[in-house]
Amino acid sequence: MTLHRFTKEEFDALPVVNGRRQCPTGDYSAIKTFPERCSFAERCSFAGWCSFAERCSFAEGCSFAERCSFAGGCSFAEGCSFAEGCSFAERCSFAG
């Protein structure tokens, strides 16, 4: 199964529900910076050097390339994988 590769324009057009951007399963490697409170579905993929603002949440099986950084309060479900050099601020949580 090939994941849909989202452009910045497509990402910006995703719906916001209760203040949280709803991001379906997909390839977000073309986007480098993500705002607060994004909620990503299962098995999303991200390129290296991505930066995520506070309180983003990730469903099971998301994968991140090297040197991604996460602000405080991000949460990760089981099976997420991180390459070398990723950094996490306080209050990030990991299932498992």
MIMARMAR-857105 format. One line per 8 residues: number of its first residue (from 1); their letters; for each residue x, y, z of N, C-alpha, C, O. Coordinates in steps of 0.2 Angstrom, whole numbers, plus 5000, padded with zeros to 4 digits. Each point is the difference from the previous one (the first is absolute). Layout:
N
NUM = A = X,Y,Z,X,Y,Z,X,Y,Z,X,Y,Z ~ ...
end
This chain:
96
1 = MTLHRFTK = 5004,4994,5000,4996,5006,5000,5004,5006,5000,5005,5001,5004 ~ 4995,5003,4991,5003,5007,5000,4996,5005,5003,4994,5001,4999 ~ 5010,5003,5006,4997,5005,5003,4999,5006,4996,5005,5002,4996 ~ 4990,5002,5005,4999,5006,4996,5005,5005,5003,5000,5001,5006 ~ 5004,5003,4990,5004,5005,5002,4997,5007,5000,4998,5002,4995 ~ 5001,5000,5011,4997,5007,5000,5004,5006,4999,5006,5000,5002 ~ 4991,5004,4994,5004,5007,4999,4998,5004,5006,4995,4999,5004 ~ 5009,5007,4996,4998,5005,5006,4993,5003,4999,4997,5001,5005
9 = EEFDALPV = 5001,5000,4989,4993,5002,4998,4995,4995,5003,4995,5002,5003 ~ 5006,4992,4995,4995,4995,5002,5000,4999,5008,4995,5000,5003 ~ 5011,5001,5000,5000,5000,5007,4996,5005,5003,4997,4999,5005 ~ 5004,5007,4993,4997,5006,5002,4992,5000,5000,4997,5003,5004 ~ 5001,4993,4991,4993,4999,4999,4997,4995,5004,4993,4999,5000 ~ 5010,4997,5004,4998,4994,5004,4995,5003,5005,5001,5006,5003 ~ 4994,4991,4999,4995,5002,5004,5002,5001,5008,5005,4996,5002 ~ 4993,5009,5001,5001,5001,5007,4994,4999,5004,4995,5003,4999
17 = VNGRRQCP = 5005,4992,5006,4994,4998,5004,5002,5001,5007,5005,4997,5002 ~ 4991,5007,5002,5002,5001,5007,5007,5003,5001,5003,4998,5004 ~ 4999,5006,4991,5007,5003,5001,5005,4996,4998,5006,5002,5001 ~ 4993,4992,4996,5005,4995,4998,5000,4999,4993,4995,4997,4998 ~ 5011,5004,4998,5000,4998,4993,5000,4993,4999,5004,4996,5003 ~ 4991,5001,4993,5000,4993,4999,5003,4998,4994,4999,5002,4994 ~ 5007,4994,5007,5004,4998,4995,5000,4992,4998,5002,4996,5005 ~ 4995,5003,4990,4999,4993,4998,5007,4996,4999,5005,5003,4999
25 = TGDYSAIK = 4995,4991,5000,5006,4996,4999,5003,5002,4993,4996,5002,4995 ~ 5010,5000,5005,5004,5002,4994,5007,5001,5001,5003,4999,5005 ~ 5000,5004,4990,5007,5001,4999,5000,5008,5001,4998,5004,4995 ~ 5005,4998,5011,5001,5008,5001,5007,5002,4999,5002,5005,5003 ~ 5002,4991,4993,5007,5002,5000,5001,5006,4996,5006,5003,5000 ~ 4990,5000,4996,5001,5006,4997,4999,5006,5004,5001,5006,4998 ~ 4996,4993,5008,4999,5006,5005,5005,4999,5006,5001,4995,5002 ~ 5002,5011,5000,5005,5000,5005,4998,5002,5006,5003,4999,5005
33 = TFPERCSF = 4992,5006,4996,4998,5003,5006,4992,4999,5001,4996,5001,4995 ~ 5002,4996,5011,4993,4999,5001,4998,5004,5006,5004,5001,5005 ~ 4990,5002,4995,4998,5004,5005,4997,4996,5006,5001,4994,5000 ~ 4997,5010,5005,4997,4996,5006,4994,4996,4999,4996,5002,4995 ~ 5003,4993,5009,4994,4996,5000,4998,4997,4994,4995,5000,4998 ~ 5010,4997,4998,4999,4996,4995,4999,4992,5002,5003,4998,5005 ~ 4992,4999,4992,4998,4993,5002,5001,4996,4994,4996,5000,4995 ~ 5010,4996,5005,5001,4995,4994,4998,4993,5001,5000,4997,5005
41 = AERCSFAG = 4997,5001,4990,4997,4993,5000,5006,4995,4999,5006,5002,5000 ~ 4992,4991,5000,5005,4995,5000,5005,5000,4994,4998,5002,4995 ~ 5008,4996,5006,5005,4999,4995,5002,5006,4996,5002,4999,4994 ~ 4998,5007,5009,5002,5006,4996,5007,5000,5000,5004,4997,5005 ~ 4999,5006,4990,5008,5000,5000,5002,5007,4999,4997,5004,4996 ~ 5009,4997,5006,5003,5007,5000,5007,5000,4999,5004,4995,5002 ~ 4998,5010,4994,5007,5000,4998,5005,5003,5006,4997,5002,5005 ~ 5009,4998,4994,5005,5003,5005,4999,5007,5001,4997,5004,4996
49 = WCSFAERC = 5005,4999,5010,5000,5007,5002,4993,5003,5000,5000,5006,5000 ~ 4995,4990,5002,4993,5003,5001,5000,5003,5007,5003,4997,5004 ~ 4993,5008,4996,4998,5003,5007,4993,5000,5001,4996,5002,4996 ~ 5002,4996,5010,4993,4999,5002,4999,5005,5006,5004,4999,5005 ~ 4991,5005,4995,4998,5004,5005,4996,4996,5006,5000,4994,4999 ~ 4998,5009,5006,4998,4997,5006,4993,4996,4999,4996,5002,4995 ~ 5004,4993,5009,4993,4996,5000,4998,4997,4994,4994,4999,4998 ~ 5011,4999,4998,4998,4995,4994,5000,4993,5002,5003,4998,5005
57 = SFAEGCSF = 4992,4998,4992,4999,4993,5002,5001,4996,4994,4998,5002,4994 ~ 5005,4992,5007,5001,4995,4994,4998,4994,5002,5001,4997,5005 ~ 4995,5000,4990,4997,4993,5001,5006,4995,4999,5006,5001,4998 ~ 4992,4992,5002,5005,4995,5000,5004,5000,4993,4997,5001,4995 ~ 5009,4997,5006,5004,4998,4994,5002,5006,4996,5003,4999,4994 ~ 4997,5007,5009,5003,5006,4996,5008,5000,5000,5003,4997,5005 ~ 5000,5005,4990,5007,5000,5000,5003,5006,4998,4998,5004,4996 ~ 5008,4998,5007,5003,5006,5000,5008,4999,4998,5003,4996,5003
65 = AERCSFAG = 4999,5008,4992,5007,5000,4998,5004,5004,5005,4998,5002,5005 ~ 5009,4998,4994,5004,5003,5004,4999,5007,5002,4997,5004,4996 ~ 5005,4998,5010,5000,5007,5003,4993,5004,5000,5000,5006,4999 ~ 4995,4990,5002,4993,5003,5001,5000,5003,5007,5003,4997,5004 ~ 4993,5009,4997,5000,5002,5007,4992,5001,5001,4996,5002,4996 ~ 5003,4997,5011,4993,5000,5002,4999,5005,5006,5004,4999,5005 ~ 4992,5005,4995,4998,5005,5006,4997,4996,5005,4998,4994,4999 ~ 5001,5009,5007,4997,4997,5006,4993,4997,4999,4996,5003,4996
73 = GCSFAEGC = 5002,4992,5007,4993,4997,5000,4998,4996,4994,4994,4998,4999 ~ 5011,5000,4997,4998,4996,4994,4999,4993,5003,5004,4998,5005 ~ 4992,4998,4992,4999,4993,5002,5000,4995,4994,4999,5002,4994 ~ 5004,4992,5007,5002,4995,4995,4997,4993,5002,5001,4998,5006 ~ 4995,4999,4989,4997,4994,5001,5006,4995,4999,5005,5001,4999 ~ 4993,4992,5002,5005,4995,5000,5002,4999,4993,4997,5002,4995 ~ 5009,4996,5004,5003,4998,4994,5003,5006,4996,5002,4999,4994 ~ 4998,5007,5009,5003,5006,4996,5008,4999,5000,5003,4997,5005
81 = SFAEGCSF = 5000,5005,4990,5007,4999,4999,5004,5007,4999,4997,5004,4996 ~ 5009,4996,5007,5003,5007,4999,5008,4998,4998,5003,4996,5003 ~ 4999,5008,4992,5007,4999,4998,5005,5004,5005,4997,5003,5005 ~ 5009,4997,4994,5005,5003,5005,4999,5007,5000,4998,5004,4996 ~ 5003,4999,5010,5000,5007,5001,4994,5004,5001,4999,5006,5000 ~ 4995,4990,5001,4994,5003,5001,5000,5003,5007,5003,4997,5005 ~ 4993,5009,4996,5000,5003,5007,4993,5001,5002,4996,5001,4996 ~ 5003,4998,5011,4993,5000,5003,5000,5005,5006,5005,5000,5004
89 = AERCSFAG = 4991,5005,4996,4999,5004,5006,4996,4997,5005,4998,4994,5000 ~ 5002,5009,5006,4996,4997,5006,4993,4999,4998,4997,5002,4996 ~ 5001,4993,5008,4993,4997,5000,4998,4997,4994,4994,4999,4999 ~ 5011,4999,4997,4998,4995,4994,4998,4993,5003,5003,4998,5005 ~ 4992,4999,4992,4999,4993,5003,5000,4995,4994,4998,5001,4994 ~ 5004,4993,5008,5000,4994,4996,4997,4994,5002,5000,4998,5006 ~ 4995,4999,4990,4997,4994,5002,5005,4994,5000,5005,5001,4998 ~ 4992,4994,5005,5004,4994,5000,5001,4996,5006,5003,4995,5000
end
